[in-house]
Amino acid sequence: MDPKFNNNAGVCVPEIMFPAEGVDLTKWACVACDQYTSQPDYWEGCEKVVGDAPSTLRIMLPEIYLEKPGEDERIAAIRKTMDEYVKNGTLRNLGEGFMLTRRTVDGKTRNGLVVALDLECYDYNKGSTTLIRATEGTIVERIPPRLRIRDGAPLELPHILVLIDDEKRTVIEPIYEAVKATPKFYDFELMQKGGHIEGWFINDEAMIKNAIDAITALIDPMKYGREMAPLLFAMGDGNHSFATAKANWEKLKATLPEEARENHPARYALVELENVHDEGIVFEPIHRVVFNISVKKFLNDLKLKLSQQNPGGIVDIQLFESERRFNRNYERAVADGGHIIPIVIQGKRGFIAVKRPAAQLEVGTLQAALDVVLKETKGATIDYIHGADVVNDLGSKVNNMGFLLPSMDKSAFFKTVVFDGALPRKTFSMGEAHEKRYYLECRNIMK
């Protein structure tokens, strides 16, 4: 990075790589790999759209195929294709700069700024006080299989969304106002109902410096009323991908002399910054579906575990064959207070009611019990689902069960993480699956 952009905020001005002119960007850009993990039809649809065209579908591994037969061959093909895209000119180096993005999907528009962040400023462990933090519990067991993909790969392409708490709109919004009337670098429709995306490449030195200065000004230990270690960048989406980048850097760093560590490209990770106060950002709940269970036994075990984990409360589970009866009783339960979690099984709907719960959020109450019961239930698996319609579909199948969770208030997000630490994992999602970031920009991480 140019020394004139050095800063104390952990921001790096990256060299962005982007498809050459003539590449069909609708076929190039593909949704984040951790989406549609129980819906192979979605990924088959991507294959049909892409065909033989250059695409990020060929340089990432959808997690539906993670730790499945053929994984090693898929990873080898990814590395080979990355090398080919660089060597044959499919990807070109734009030089140092940021990319301002504007994404419109389902009537909502949000702005973002693609930058690189210093992994030395990040710690995903519980109790972390670094400038960049995980906002939900990081499952360290999820890192090694993802590390196999990144380890030795010449390129990174981000689906990571990182939030800033910029209530006065000093960072991203002024850049958009300055460039919105200028020619766009890209402007196209995203495949598979992903909406529309526009981008402006920002390589003006004054504009870059102003953005970095504005980001640095957000570092304030007293921001939330009493002195606390400042949280500048909060992981909004893609925490396990960012954690994988961190693990890869720590592994590589151990092999490097001190002088080589300072500016090695793998020390940084490409992300998109978004302002949590952007009206286009909506925190959606992440639901759960459990597979391959005996529903009656699983419910009984879950009730027992909830009772043990919430000793001061009362746990009740009710099921109804009639939608009308469910709605009437659900409304009564909500009025009575506590954590009320709707459930879906074959032919019935119902809810779990936990009075005087030990956790602050419904997701914390449910996940703590699920973690234990799933370990004790042979063959049972869980998936984390965006969209109630998918939960209703999957949960109603034989030997499955769906759990529907409420959304979180995004205005309290940063303050909650600062004072209470990381939220229970899979607490919220920034939009539903088709609203997630699509792979588009790339960056070289090999020296």
SEKOL-802236 format. One record per residue (C-alpha): residue in three letters; z, y, x. Coordinates in steps of 0.5 Angstrom, whole numbers, plus 500, padded with zeros to 3 digits. Last residue first. Layout:
<recs>
ALAZYX
...
</recs>
This chain:
<recs>
LYS494475507
MET494471501
ILE496475494
ASN489477492
ARG490481485
CYS487480478
GLU486484472
LEU484480465
TYR489475463
TYR490477456
ARG497479454
LYS500477448
GLU498479441
HIS495472439
ALA502469440
GLU506474436
GLY508480438
MET513482444
SER517476443
PHE525475442
THR531471443
LYS527465447
ARG533465452
PRO540467450
LEU540475452
ALA541477459
GLY547481461
ASP552484456
PHE553491458
VAL546493461
VAL542487457
THR545490450
LYS543498453
PHE536496454
PHE535492447
ALA539497443
SER532500440
LYS529493440
ASP533491434
MET532483434
SER528479429
PRO531474425
LEU530466426
LEU527460423
PHE528453424
GLY523448423
MET525440423
ASN520434425
ASN520427423
VAL515427418
LYS511434418
SER515440414
GLY517443421
LEU510443423
ASP507447417
ASN513452416
VAL514453423
VAL506455424
ASP507460418
ALA513463421
GLY510466427
HIS511465434
ILE514458436
TYR518455441
ASP518448442
ILE523442442
THR523435444
ALA527429441
GLY525422445
LYS533420445
THR537425442
GLU543426446
LYS540432450
LEU537435444
VAL544435441
VAL547439446
ASP541444447
LEU541445440
ALA548447439
ALA547453444
GLN541454441
LEU543455434
THR549460435
GLY545464441
VAL539465436
GLU543467431
LEU546473435
GLN553475437
ALA556468439
ALA562465436
PRO560465429
ARG565467424
LYS562463418
VAL556459420
ALA551458415
ILE545453416
PHE539454411
GLY534450406
ARG527448405
LYS525441403
GLY519437402
GLN519435410
ILE524439413
VAL524447414
ILE531451416
PRO533458415
ILE539460419
ILE544464416
HIS549467421
GLY556470418
GLY556474412
ASP557472404
ALA551477402
VAL547472407
ALA549466403
ARG548469396
GLU541471398
TYR540464401
ASN542461395
ARG537464390
ASN531463395
PHE533456396
ARG533455388
ARG527458387
GLU523454393
SER525448389
GLU527442394
PHE533445396
LEU537443403
GLN544446404
ILE548446411
ASP555449412
VAL559451418
ILE566454417
GLY568459423
GLY574459428
PRO572453432
ASN565455433
GLN562451438
GLN566445435
SER563446428
LEU556447431
LYS556441434
LEU558437428
LYS553441424
LEU548439429
ASP550432429
ASN549431422
LEU542435422
PHE540430427
LYS542424423
LYS538426417
VAL532428420
SER531422425
ILE528426430
ASN521426434
PHE520433434
VAL524440434
VAL521446432
ARG524453434
HIS523460432
ILE521466436
PRO523473433
GLU518479433
PHE520485437
VAL514490435
ILE511494440
GLY506499438
GLU511505436
ASP512505444
HIS519506445
VAL520500449
ASN515503454
GLU510498457
LEU509496464
GLU503491466
VAL505486471
LEU502484478
ALA507481483
TYR509483490
ARG512480496
ALA506476496
PRO502481498
HIS505481505
ASN508489506
GLU515488509
ARG515481511
ALA510481517
GLU515485521
GLU521480520
PRO517474522
LEU514469516
THR516462514
ALA522464510
LYS518469506
LEU513464504
LYS519460500
GLU522466498
TRP515469495
ASN514463491
ALA521463488
LYS520470486
ALA513469483
THR516463479
ALA521468477
PHE515473474
SER512467471
HIS518465468
ASN520472465
GLY513472462
ASP514477457
GLY519483456
MET522483463
ALA527489464
PHE525494469
LEU529500471
LEU536497470
PRO541502473
ALA548499476
MET553501471
GLU557508470
ARG558510463
GLY554513457
TYR548509457
LYS544513462
MET550514467
PRO547509473
ASP540513472
ILE534511475
LEU529514470
ALA527519475
THR524513479
ILE519512474
ALA517519473
ASP516520481
ILE511514481
ALA507516475
ASN506523478
LYS504520485
ILE499516481
MET496522478
ALA496526484
GLU493520488
ASP487519483
ASN486512483
ILE487510476
PHE482505473
TRP482506465
GLY482500460
GLU480499453
ILE482493449
HIS481490442
GLY484485438
GLY486478440
LYS483474434
GLN480468439
MET477472444
LEU478480446
GLU473485444
PHE471490449
ASP472497452
TYR473497460
PHE473502465
LYS473508460
PRO469514461
THR474520460
ALA477523453
LYS483519454
VAL484520461
ALA490526461
GLU493524455
TYR493516457
ILE497518463
PRO502523460
GLU504517455
ILE505512461
VAL511515465
THR514521461
ARG515518454
LYS522522453
GLU525515451
ASP523512457
ASP526505457
ILE521501461
LEU519494459
VAL515489463
LEU510485460
ILE507479465
HIS501476463
PRO498477470
LEU493474474
GLU495472481
LEU490470487
PRO489466493
ALA493460490
GLY497456496
ASP503456491
ARG502459485
ILE500452481
ARG505448484
LEU510454483
ARG509453475
PRO512446475
PRO518448480
ILE520454475
ARG521451469
GLU528447471
VAL530454473
ILE531456466
THR532463466
GLY536466460
GLU533472457
THR533479459
ALA531478467
ARG532483471
ILE528489475
LEU533494478
THR538489481
THR545488477
SER544480476
GLY550477472
LYS546471471
ASN540469476
TYR533472475
ASP534477481
TYR529482482
CYS528488487
GLU526484493
LEU520482488
ASP517489489
LEU513490483
ALA505491482
VAL502496477
VAL498495470
LEU500501466
GLY501499458
ASN499503452
ARG500500445
THR496500438
LYS498496432
GLY493495426
ASP493487427
VAL491488435
THR490494439
ARG491494446
ARG490500451
THR491499458
LEU492504464
MET490500470
PHE493503477
GLY490504484
GLU488501490
GLY481498491
LEU477496486
ASN476489489
ARG470485486
LEU471478482
THR464474481
GLY462476488
ASN460469490
LYS466469495
VAL472471490
TYR470467484
GLU468461488
ASP475461492
MET479462485
THR474456482
LYS477452488
ARG484453487
ILE483452479
ALA480446480
ALA485443485
ILE490445479
ARG486441474
GLU486435478
ASP493435480
GLU495436472
GLY490430470
PRO496427466
LYS501432463
GLU506436467
LEU503442464
TYR497441460
ILE500445454
GLU502450459
PRO495452459
LEU493452467
MET490458470
ILE483460474
ARG478457469
LEU481460463
THR480466467
SER473466465
PRO466466468
ALA461463463
ASP460455463
GLY462455455
VAL467460454
VAL468461447
LYS468453446
GLU473452451
CYS477457448
GLY477454441
GLU479447444
TRP485451447
TYR487453440
ASP486446437
PRO491444442
GLN496447438
SER503445440
THR503450447
TYR500455443
GLN502460448
ASP505459455
CYS498460459
ALA497468456
VAL491469452
CYS484469456
ALA479475458
TRP473472461
LYS469470455
THR470477452
LEU469480459
ASP462478459
VAL461479467
GLY455483468
GLU459488472
ALA463484477
PRO470482474
PHE476485477
MET480485483
ILE486491483
GLU489493490
PRO496494488
VAL500501488
CYS507498489
VAL513500485
GLY520498487
ALA523504485
ASN525507491
ASN518509493
ASN513509498
PHE506512495
LYS504516501
PRO505510505
ASP498507502
MET500500500
</recs>
